[in-house]
Amino acid sequence: MSTKTRVGVEVRNGNFEKALSIFKKKVRRSGILQEYKENQEFKKPSTVKREAKRKKEYNLRKNES
């Protein structure tokens, strides 16, 4: 799962802080950093399935209450 998403922001009126906050929001929503962190080390397919199952069960329990 490799994404080649480009994220960019234009700085208007020299307002760098606002542009930076918009950039951070776009990066967070695109999932680029999350994908990078997940691909830092190899995980066995069985481990990936187990983690997905745990996450699914956790979300189901959380949504019940």
mmCIF file of the N, C-alpha and C atoms, coordinates in Angstrom:
data_MODEL
# 
_entry.id   MODEL 
# 
loop_
_atom_site.group_PDB 
_atom_site.id 
_atom_site.type_symbol 
_atom_site.label_atom_id 
_atom_site.label_alt_id 
_atom_site.label_comp_id 
_atom_site.label_asym_id 
_atom_site.label_entity_id 
_atom_site.label_seq_id 
_atom_site.pdbx_PDB_ins_code 
_atom_site.Cartn_x 
_atom_site.Cartn_y 
_atom_site.Cartn_z 
_atom_site.occupancy 
_atom_site.B_iso_or_equiv 
_atom_site.pdbx_formal_charge 
_atom_site.auth_seq_id 
_atom_site.auth_comp_id 
_atom_site.auth_asym_id 
_atom_site.auth_atom_id 
_atom_site.pdbx_PDB_model_num 
ATOM 1   N N  . MET A 1 1  ? 0.842   -1.170  0.000  1.00 0.00 ? 1  MET A N  1 
ATOM 2   C CA . MET A 1 1  ? 0.000   0.000   0.000  1.00 0.00 ? 1  MET A CA 1 
ATOM 3   C C  . MET A 1 1  ? 0.892   1.240   0.000  1.00 0.00 ? 1  MET A C  1 
ATOM 4   N N  . SER A 1 2  ? 1.265   1.653   -1.142 1.00 0.00 ? 2  SER A N  1 
ATOM 5   C CA . SER A 1 2  ? 2.143   2.812   -1.252 1.00 0.00 ? 2  SER A CA 1 
ATOM 6   C C  . SER A 1 2  ? 1.394   3.972   -1.881 1.00 0.00 ? 2  SER A C  1 
ATOM 7   N N  . THR A 1 3  ? 1.387   5.079   -1.188 1.00 0.00 ? 3  THR A N  1 
ATOM 8   C CA . THR A 1 3  ? 0.719   6.250   -1.743 1.00 0.00 ? 3  THR A CA 1 
ATOM 9   C C  . THR A 1 3  ? 1.771   7.233   -2.209 1.00 0.00 ? 3  THR A C  1 
ATOM 10  N N  . LYS A 1 4  ? 1.474   7.902   -3.271 1.00 0.00 ? 4  LYS A N  1 
ATOM 11  C CA . LYS A 1 4  ? 2.369   8.926   -3.812 1.00 0.00 ? 4  LYS A CA 1 
ATOM 12  C C  . LYS A 1 4  ? 1.653   10.268  -3.746 1.00 0.00 ? 4  LYS A C  1 
ATOM 13  N N  . THR A 1 5  ? 1.058   10.531  -2.609 1.00 0.00 ? 5  THR A N  1 
ATOM 14  C CA . THR A 1 5  ? 0.296   11.757  -2.431 1.00 0.00 ? 5  THR A CA 1 
ATOM 15  C C  . THR A 1 5  ? 1.237   12.921  -2.170 1.00 0.00 ? 5  THR A C  1 
ATOM 16  N N  . ARG A 1 6  ? 0.991   14.016  -2.867 1.00 0.00 ? 6  ARG A N  1 
ATOM 17  C CA . ARG A 1 6  ? 1.769   15.226  -2.640 1.00 0.00 ? 6  ARG A CA 1 
ATOM 18  C C  . ARG A 1 6  ? 0.884   16.207  -1.896 1.00 0.00 ? 6  ARG A C  1 
ATOM 19  N N  . VAL A 1 7  ? 1.451   16.777  -0.854 1.00 0.00 ? 7  VAL A N  1 
ATOM 20  C CA . VAL A 1 7  ? 0.714   17.737  -0.053 1.00 0.00 ? 7  VAL A CA 1 
ATOM 21  C C  . VAL A 1 7  ? 1.472   19.056  -0.095 1.00 0.00 ? 7  VAL A C  1 
ATOM 22  N N  . GLY A 1 8  ? 0.772   20.117  -0.426 1.00 0.00 ? 8  GLY A N  1 
ATOM 23  C CA . GLY A 1 8  ? 1.409   21.422  -0.487 1.00 0.00 ? 8  GLY A CA 1 
ATOM 24  C C  . GLY A 1 8  ? 0.459   22.507  -0.014 1.00 0.00 ? 8  GLY A C  1 
ATOM 25  N N  . VAL A 1 9  ? 1.049   23.608  0.443  1.00 0.00 ? 9  VAL A N  1 
ATOM 26  C CA . VAL A 1 9  ? 0.268   24.736  0.940  1.00 0.00 ? 9  VAL A CA 1 
ATOM 27  C C  . VAL A 1 9  ? 0.926   26.020  0.463  1.00 0.00 ? 9  VAL A C  1 
ATOM 28  N N  . GLU A 1 10 ? 0.109   26.990  0.119  1.00 0.00 ? 10 GLU A N  1 
ATOM 29  C CA . GLU A 1 10 ? 0.609   28.283  -0.309 1.00 0.00 ? 10 GLU A CA 1 
ATOM 30  C C  . GLU A 1 10 ? 0.617   29.241  0.883  1.00 0.00 ? 10 GLU A C  1 
ATOM 31  N N  . VAL A 1 11 ? 1.746   29.946  1.080  1.00 0.00 ? 11 VAL A N  1 
ATOM 32  C CA . VAL A 1 11 ? 1.849   30.934  2.156  1.00 0.00 ? 11 VAL A CA 1 
ATOM 33  C C  . VAL A 1 11 ? 1.308   32.257  1.631  1.00 0.00 ? 11 VAL A C  1 
ATOM 34  N N  . ARG A 1 12 ? 0.283   32.751  2.309  1.00 0.00 ? 12 ARG A N  1 
ATOM 35  C CA . ARG A 1 12 ? -0.347  34.002  1.876  1.00 0.00 ? 12 ARG A CA 1 
ATOM 36  C C  . ARG A 1 12 ? -0.043  35.113  2.871  1.00 0.00 ? 12 ARG A C  1 
ATOM 37  N N  . ASN A 1 13 ? 0.271   36.280  2.365  1.00 0.00 ? 13 ASN A N  1 
ATOM 38  C CA . ASN A 1 13 ? 0.537   37.472  3.179  1.00 0.00 ? 13 ASN A CA 1 
ATOM 39  C C  . ASN A 1 13 ? 1.615   37.242  4.231  1.00 0.00 ? 13 ASN A C  1 
ATOM 40  N N  . GLY A 1 14 ? 2.551   36.353  3.950  1.00 0.00 ? 14 GLY A N  1 
ATOM 41  C CA . GLY A 1 14 ? 3.647   36.097  4.873  1.00 0.00 ? 14 GLY A CA 1 
ATOM 42  C C  . GLY A 1 14 ? 3.220   35.395  6.148  1.00 0.00 ? 14 GLY A C  1 
ATOM 43  N N  . ASN A 1 15 ? 2.017   34.819  6.184  1.00 0.00 ? 15 ASN A N  1 
ATOM 44  C CA . ASN A 1 15 ? 1.503   34.160  7.378  1.00 0.00 ? 15 ASN A CA 1 
ATOM 45  C C  . ASN A 1 15 ? 1.944   32.695  7.381  1.00 0.00 ? 15 ASN A C  1 
ATOM 46  N N  . PHE A 1 16 ? 3.194   32.483  7.786  1.00 0.00 ? 16 PHE A N  1 
ATOM 47  C CA . PHE A 1 16 ? 3.779   31.149  7.760  1.00 0.00 ? 16 PHE A CA 1 
ATOM 48  C C  . PHE A 1 16 ? 3.129   30.217  8.781  1.00 0.00 ? 16 PHE A C  1 
ATOM 49  N N  . GLU A 1 17 ? 2.782   30.719  9.960  1.00 0.00 ? 17 GLU A N  1 
ATOM 50  C CA . GLU A 1 17 ? 2.200   29.890  11.014 1.00 0.00 ? 17 GLU A CA 1 
ATOM 51  C C  . GLU A 1 17 ? 0.878   29.271  10.555 1.00 0.00 ? 17 GLU A C  1 
ATOM 52  N N  . LYS A 1 18 ? 0.049   30.072  9.902  1.00 0.00 ? 18 LYS A N  1 
ATOM 53  C CA . LYS A 1 18 ? -1.240  29.575  9.408  1.00 0.00 ? 18 LYS A CA 1 
ATOM 54  C C  . LYS A 1 18 ? -1.012  28.515  8.328  1.00 0.00 ? 18 LYS A C  1 
ATOM 55  N N  . ALA A 1 19 ? -0.064  28.770  7.430  1.00 0.00 ? 19 ALA A N  1 
ATOM 56  C CA . ALA A 1 19 ? 0.237   27.811  6.374  1.00 0.00 ? 19 ALA A CA 1 
ATOM 57  C C  . ALA A 1 19 ? 0.768   26.503  6.968  1.00 0.00 ? 19 ALA A C  1 
ATOM 58  N N  . LEU A 1 20 ? 1.578   26.611  8.009  1.00 0.00 ? 20 LEU A N  1 
ATOM 59  C CA . LEU A 1 20 ? 2.122   25.415  8.650  1.00 0.00 ? 20 LEU A CA 1 
ATOM 60  C C  . LEU A 1 20 ? 1.017   24.596  9.300  1.00 0.00 ? 20 LEU A C  1 
ATOM 61  N N  . SER A 1 21 ? 0.078   25.259  9.963  1.00 0.00 ? 21 SER A N  1 
ATOM 62  C CA . SER A 1 21 ? -1.007  24.519  10.610 1.00 0.00 ? 21 SER A CA 1 
ATOM 63  C C  . SER A 1 21 ? -1.894  23.836  9.564  1.00 0.00 ? 21 SER A C  1 
ATOM 64  N N  . ILE A 1 22 ? -2.135  24.491  8.446  1.00 0.00 ? 22 ILE A N  1 
ATOM 65  C CA . ILE A 1 22 ? -2.923  23.883  7.375  1.00 0.00 ? 22 ILE A CA 1 
ATOM 66  C C  . ILE A 1 22 ? -2.173  22.686  6.786  1.00 0.00 ? 22 ILE A C  1 
ATOM 67  N N  . PHE A 1 23 ? -0.859  22.839  6.611  1.00 0.00 ? 23 PHE A N  1 
ATOM 68  C CA . PHE A 1 23 ? -0.036  21.754  6.081  1.00 0.00 ? 23 PHE A CA 1 
ATOM 69  C C  . PHE A 1 23 ? -0.077  20.538  7.004  1.00 0.00 ? 23 PHE A C  1 
ATOM 70  N N  . LYS A 1 24 ? 0.075   20.769  8.299  1.00 0.00 ? 24 LYS A N  1 
ATOM 71  C CA . LYS A 1 24 ? 0.040   19.663  9.262  1.00 0.00 ? 24 LYS A CA 1 
ATOM 72  C C  . LYS A 1 24 ? -1.299  18.938  9.219  1.00 0.00 ? 24 LYS A C  1 
ATOM 73  N N  . LYS A 1 25 ? -2.378  19.698  9.102  1.00 0.00 ? 25 LYS A N  1 
ATOM 74  C CA . LYS A 1 25 ? -3.710  19.099  9.037  1.00 0.00 ? 25 LYS A CA 1 
ATOM 75  C C  . LYS A 1 25 ? -3.860  18.244  7.783  1.00 0.00 ? 25 LYS A C  1 
ATOM 76  N N  . LYS A 1 26 ? -3.367  18.728  6.651  1.00 0.00 ? 26 LYS A N  1 
ATOM 77  C CA . LYS A 1 26 ? -3.463  17.975  5.399  1.00 0.00 ? 26 LYS A CA 1 
ATOM 78  C C  . LYS A 1 26 ? -2.642  16.689  5.466  1.00 0.00 ? 26 LYS A C  1 
ATOM 79  N N  . VAL A 1 27 ? -1.456  16.768  6.059  1.00 0.00 ? 27 VAL A N  1 
ATOM 80  C CA . VAL A 1 27 ? -0.600  15.583  6.184  1.00 0.00 ? 27 VAL A CA 1 
ATOM 81  C C  . VAL A 1 27 ? -1.274  14.551  7.083  1.00 0.00 ? 27 VAL A C  1 
ATOM 82  N N  . ARG A 1 28 ? -1.858  15.005  8.187  1.00 0.00 ? 28 ARG A N  1 
ATOM 83  C CA . ARG A 1 28 ? -2.529  14.095  9.115  1.00 0.00 ? 28 ARG A CA 1 
ATOM 84  C C  . ARG A 1 28 ? -3.700  13.405  8.425  1.00 0.00 ? 28 ARG A C  1 
ATOM 85  N N  . ARG A 1 29 ? -4.498  14.153  7.682  1.00 0.00 ? 29 ARG A N  1 
ATOM 86  C CA . ARG A 1 29 ? -5.667  13.578  7.005  1.00 0.00 ? 29 ARG A CA 1 
ATOM 87  C C  . ARG A 1 29 ? -5.274  12.630  5.879  1.00 0.00 ? 29 ARG A C  1 
ATOM 88  N N  . SER A 1 30 ? -4.169  12.891  5.204  1.00 0.00 ? 30 SER A N  1 
ATOM 89  C CA . SER A 1 30 ? -3.759  12.041  4.085  1.00 0.00 ? 30 SER A CA 1 
ATOM 90  C C  . SER A 1 30 ? -3.211  10.699  4.565  1.00 0.00 ? 30 SER A C  1 
ATOM 91  N N  . GLY A 1 31 ? -2.727  10.624  5.794  1.00 0.00 ? 31 GLY A N  1 
ATOM 92  C CA . GLY A 1 31 ? -2.225  9.369   6.337  1.00 0.00 ? 31 GLY A CA 1 
ATOM 93  C C  . GLY A 1 31 ? -0.805  9.037   5.925  1.00 0.00 ? 31 GLY A C  1 
ATOM 94  N N  . ILE A 1 32 ? -0.070  9.997   5.407  1.00 0.00 ? 32 ILE A N  1 
ATOM 95  C CA . ILE A 1 32 ? 1.291   9.755   4.940  1.00 0.00 ? 32 ILE A CA 1 
ATOM 96  C C  . ILE A 1 32 ? 2.197   9.322   6.093  1.00 0.00 ? 32 ILE A C  1 
ATOM 97  N N  . LEU A 1 33 ? 2.152   10.044  7.198  1.00 0.00 ? 33 LEU A N  1 
ATOM 98  C CA . LEU A 1 33 ? 3.021   9.706   8.325  1.00 0.00 ? 33 LEU A CA 1 
ATOM 99  C C  . LEU A 1 33 ? 2.649   8.364   8.939  1.00 0.00 ? 33 LEU A C  1 
ATOM 100 N N  . GLN A 1 34 ? 1.359   8.074   9.029  1.00 0.00 ? 34 GLN A N  1 
ATOM 101 C CA . GLN A 1 34 ? 0.923   6.791   9.582  1.00 0.00 ? 34 GLN A CA 1 
ATOM 102 C C  . GLN A 1 34 ? 1.453   5.641   8.732  1.00 0.00 ? 34 GLN A C  1 
ATOM 103 N N  . GLU A 1 35 ? 1.367   5.782   7.427  1.00 0.00 ? 35 GLU A N  1 
ATOM 104 C CA . GLU A 1 35 ? 1.872   4.746   6.538  1.00 0.00 ? 35 GLU A CA 1 
ATOM 105 C C  . GLU A 1 35 ? 3.387   4.597   6.680  1.00 0.00 ? 35 GLU A C  1 
ATOM 106 N N  . TYR A 1 36 ? 4.082   5.700   6.816  1.00 0.00 ? 36 TYR A N  1 
ATOM 107 C CA . TYR A 1 36 ? 5.530   5.669   6.991  1.00 0.00 ? 36 TYR A CA 1 
ATOM 108 C C  . TYR A 1 36 ? 5.900   4.921   8.269  1.00 0.00 ? 36 TYR A C  1 
ATOM 109 N N  . LYS A 1 37 ? 5.209   5.223   9.350  1.00 0.00 ? 37 LYS A N  1 
ATOM 110 C CA . LYS A 1 37 ? 5.499   4.573   10.628 1.00 0.00 ? 37 LYS A CA 1 
ATOM 111 C C  . LYS A 1 37 ? 5.216   3.077   10.571 1.00 0.00 ? 37 LYS A C  1 
ATOM 112 N N  . GLU A 1 38 ? 4.128   2.702   9.887  1.00 0.00 ? 38 GLU A N  1 
ATOM 113 C CA . GLU A 1 38 ? 3.787   1.282   9.778  1.00 0.00 ? 38 GLU A CA 1 
ATOM 114 C C  . GLU A 1 38 ? 4.827   0.510   8.980  1.00 0.00 ? 38 GLU A C  1 
ATOM 115 N N  . ASN A 1 39 ? 5.471   1.161   8.034  1.00 0.00 ? 39 ASN A N  1 
ATOM 116 C CA . ASN A 1 39 ? 6.433   0.481   7.175  1.00 0.00 ? 39 ASN A CA 1 
ATOM 117 C C  . ASN A 1 39 ? 7.866   0.572   7.690  1.00 0.00 ? 39 ASN A C  1 
ATOM 118 N N  . GLN A 1 40 ? 8.071   1.031   8.899  1.00 0.00 ? 40 GLN A N  1 
ATOM 119 C CA . GLN A 1 40 ? 9.419   1.132   9.454  1.00 0.00 ? 40 GLN A CA 1 
ATOM 120 C C  . GLN A 1 40 ? 10.037  -0.246  9.673  1.00 0.00 ? 40 GLN A C  1 
ATOM 121 N N  . GLU A 1 41 ? 9.210   -1.217  10.042 1.00 0.00 ? 41 GLU A N  1 
ATOM 122 C CA . GLU A 1 41 ? 9.740   -2.555  10.266 1.00 0.00 ? 41 GLU A CA 1 
ATOM 123 C C  . GLU A 1 41 ? 8.774   -3.572  9.680  1.00 0.00 ? 41 GLU A C  1 
ATOM 124 N N  . PHE A 1 42 ? 9.305   -4.731  9.316  1.00 0.00 ? 42 PHE A N  1 
ATOM 125 C CA . PHE A 1 42 ? 8.479   -5.779  8.729  1.00 0.00 ? 42 PHE A CA 1 
ATOM 126 C C  . PHE A 1 42 ? 7.662   -6.447  9.810  1.00 0.00 ? 42 PHE A C  1 
ATOM 127 N N  . LYS A 1 43 ? 6.388   -6.690  9.503  1.00 0.00 ? 43 LYS A N  1 
ATOM 128 C CA . LYS A 1 43 ? 5.517   -7.444  10.403 1.00 0.00 ? 43 LYS A CA 1 
ATOM 129 C C  . LYS A 1 43 ? 5.016   -8.656  9.650  1.00 0.00 ? 43 LYS A C  1 
ATOM 130 N N  . LYS A 1 44 ? 5.036   -9.780  10.337 1.00 0.00 ? 44 LYS A N  1 
ATOM 131 C CA . LYS A 1 44 ? 4.538   -11.000 9.729  1.00 0.00 ? 44 LYS A CA 1 
ATOM 132 C C  . LYS A 1 44 ? 3.051   -10.850 9.443  1.00 0.00 ? 44 LYS A C  1 
ATOM 133 N N  . PRO A 1 45 ? 2.559   -11.473 8.383  1.00 0.00 ? 45 PRO A N  1 
ATOM 134 C CA . PRO A 1 45 ? 1.135   -11.378 8.066  1.00 0.00 ? 45 PRO A CA 1 
ATOM 135 C C  . PRO A 1 45 ? 0.234   -11.832 9.212  1.00 0.00 ? 45 PRO A C  1 
ATOM 136 N N  . SER A 1 46 ? 0.658   -12.851 9.949  1.00 0.00 ? 46 SER A N  1 
ATOM 137 C CA . SER A 1 46 ? -0.156  -13.321 11.077 1.00 0.00 ? 46 SER A CA 1 
ATOM 138 C C  . SER A 1 46 ? -0.243  -12.254 12.168 1.00 0.00 ? 46 SER A C  1 
ATOM 139 N N  . THR A 1 47 ? 0.826   -11.501 12.376 1.00 0.00 ? 47 THR A N  1 
ATOM 140 C CA . THR A 1 47 ? 0.824   -10.429 13.365 1.00 0.00 ? 47 THR A CA 1 
ATOM 141 C C  . THR A 1 47 ? -0.095  -9.302  12.927 1.00 0.00 ? 47 THR A C  1 
ATOM 142 N N  . VAL A 1 48 ? -0.070  -8.991  11.649 1.00 0.00 ? 48 VAL A N  1 
ATOM 143 C CA . VAL A 1 48 ? -0.932  -7.932  11.125 1.00 0.00 ? 48 VAL A CA 1 
ATOM 144 C C  . VAL A 1 48 ? -2.397  -8.321  11.305 1.00 0.00 ? 48 VAL A C  1 
ATOM 145 N N  . LYS A 1 49 ? -2.735  -9.580  10.991 1.00 0.00 ? 49 LYS A N  1 
ATOM 146 C CA . LYS A 1 49 ? -4.113  -10.053 11.154 1.00 0.00 ? 49 LYS A CA 1 
ATOM 147 C C  . LYS A 1 49 ? -4.538  -10.013 12.619 1.00 0.00 ? 49 LYS A C  1 
ATOM 148 N N  . ARG A 1 50 ? -3.655  -10.439 13.515 1.00 0.00 ? 50 ARG A N  1 
ATOM 149 C CA . ARG A 1 50 ? -3.967  -10.450 14.936 1.00 0.00 ? 50 ARG A CA 1 
ATOM 150 C C  . ARG A 1 50 ? -4.220  -9.037  15.455 1.00 0.00 ? 50 ARG A C  1 
ATOM 151 N N  . GLU A 1 51 ? -3.387  -8.089  15.047 1.00 0.00 ? 51 GLU A N  1 
ATOM 152 C CA . GLU A 1 51 ? -3.568  -6.699  15.470 1.00 0.00 ? 51 GLU A CA 1 
ATOM 153 C C  . GLU A 1 51 ? -4.870  -6.118  14.927 1.00 0.00 ? 51 GLU A C  1 
ATOM 154 N N  . ALA A 1 52 ? -5.203  -6.455  13.679 1.00 0.00 ? 52 ALA A N  1 
ATOM 155 C CA . ALA A 1 52 ? -6.452  -5.972  13.086 1.00 0.00 ? 52 ALA A CA 1 
ATOM 156 C C  . ALA A 1 52 ? -7.659  -6.534  13.831 1.00 0.00 ? 52 ALA A C  1 
ATOM 157 N N  . LYS A 1 53 ? -7.569  -7.805  14.206 1.00 0.00 ? 53 LYS A N  1 
ATOM 158 C CA . LYS A 1 53 ? -8.667  -8.435  14.947 1.00 0.00 ? 53 LYS A CA 1 
ATOM 159 C C  . LYS A 1 53 ? -8.832  -7.770  16.316 1.00 0.00 ? 53 LYS A C  1 
ATOM 160 N N  . ARG A 1 54 ? -7.725  -7.526  17.009 1.00 0.00 ? 54 ARG A N  1 
ATOM 161 C CA . ARG A 1 54 ? -7.788  -6.861  18.315 1.00 0.00 ? 54 ARG A CA 1 
ATOM 162 C C  . ARG A 1 54 ? -8.382  -5.467  18.205 1.00 0.00 ? 54 ARG A C  1 
ATOM 163 N N  . LYS A 1 55 ? -7.977  -4.747  17.181 1.00 0.00 ? 55 LYS A N  1 
ATOM 164 C CA . LYS A 1 55 ? -8.484  -3.388  16.991 1.00 0.00 ? 55 LYS A CA 1 
ATOM 165 C C  . LYS A 1 55 ? -9.986  -3.407  16.710 1.00 0.00 ? 55 LYS A C  1 
ATOM 166 N N  . LYS A 1 56 ? -10.414 -4.366  15.888 1.00 0.00 ? 56 LYS A N  1 
ATOM 167 C CA . LYS A 1 56 ? -11.838 -4.490  15.572 1.00 0.00 ? 56 LYS A CA 1 
ATOM 168 C C  . LYS A 1 56 ? -12.640 -4.799  16.833 1.00 0.00 ? 56 LYS A C  1 
ATOM 169 N N  . GLU A 1 57 ? -12.167 -5.751  17.636 1.00 0.00 ? 57 GLU A N  1 
ATOM 170 C CA . GLU A 1 57 ? -12.860 -6.107  18.876 1.00 0.00 ? 57 GLU A CA 1 
ATOM 171 C C  . GLU A 1 57 ? -12.907 -4.928  19.843 1.00 0.00 ? 57 GLU A C  1 
ATOM 172 N N  . TYR A 1 58 ? -11.818 -4.198  19.934 1.00 0.00 ? 58 TYR A N  1 
ATOM 173 C CA . TYR A 1 58 ? -11.758 -3.026  20.808 1.00 0.00 ? 58 TYR A CA 1 
ATOM 174 C C  . TYR A 1 58 ? -12.800 -1.990  20.387 1.00 0.00 ? 58 TYR A C  1 
ATOM 175 N N  . ASN A 1 59 ? -12.871 -1.723  19.081 1.00 0.00 ? 59 ASN A N  1 
ATOM 176 C CA . ASN A 1 59 ? -13.825 -0.726  18.583 1.00 0.00 ? 59 ASN A CA 1 
ATOM 177 C C  . ASN A 1 59 ? -15.266 -1.187  18.795 1.00 0.00 ? 59 ASN A C  1 
ATOM 178 N N  . LEU A 1 60 ? -15.536 -2.497  18.635 1.00 0.00 ? 60 LEU A N  1 
ATOM 179 C CA . LEU A 1 60 ? -16.876 -2.987  18.877 1.00 0.00 ? 60 LEU A CA 1 
ATOM 180 C C  . LEU A 1 60 ? -17.284 -2.807  20.337 1.00 0.00 ? 60 LEU A C  1 
ATOM 181 N N  . ARG A 1 61 ? -16.371 -3.157  21.262 1.00 0.00 ? 61 ARG A N  1 
ATOM 182 C CA . ARG A 1 61 ? -16.661 -2.975  22.696 1.00 0.00 ? 61 ARG A CA 1 
ATOM 183 C C  . ARG A 1 61 ? -16.834 -1.512  23.042 1.00 0.00 ? 61 ARG A C  1 
ATOM 184 N N  . LYS A 1 62 ? -16.021 -0.666  22.458 1.00 0.00 ? 62 LYS A N  1 
ATOM 185 C CA . LYS A 1 62 ? -16.078 0.772   22.745 1.00 0.00 ? 62 LYS A CA 1 
ATOM 186 C C  . LYS A 1 62 ? -17.406 1.352   22.262 1.00 0.00 ? 62 LYS A C  1 
ATOM 187 N N  . ASN A 1 63 ? -17.889 0.908   21.111 1.00 0.00 ? 63 ASN A N  1 
ATOM 188 C CA . ASN A 1 63 ? -19.129 1.442   20.554 1.00 0.00 ? 63 ASN A CA 1 
ATOM 189 C C  . ASN A 1 63 ? -20.382 0.882   21.243 1.00 0.00 ? 63 ASN A C  1 
ATOM 190 N N  . GLU A 1 64 ? -20.256 -0.258  21.935 1.00 0.00 ? 64 GLU A N  1 
ATOM 191 C CA . GLU A 1 64 ? -21.410 -0.828  22.638 1.00 0.00 ? 64 GLU A CA 1 
ATOM 192 C C  . GLU A 1 64 ? -21.817 0.020   23.824 1.00 0.00 ? 64 GLU A C  1 
ATOM 193 N N  . SER A 1 65 ? -20.844 0.551   24.544 1.00 0.00 ? 65 SER A N  1 
ATOM 194 C CA . SER A 1 65 ? -21.175 1.285   25.773 1.00 0.00 ? 65 SER A CA 1 
ATOM 195 C C  . SER A 1 65 ? -21.426 2.736   25.549 1.00 0.00 ? 65 SER A C  1 
# 
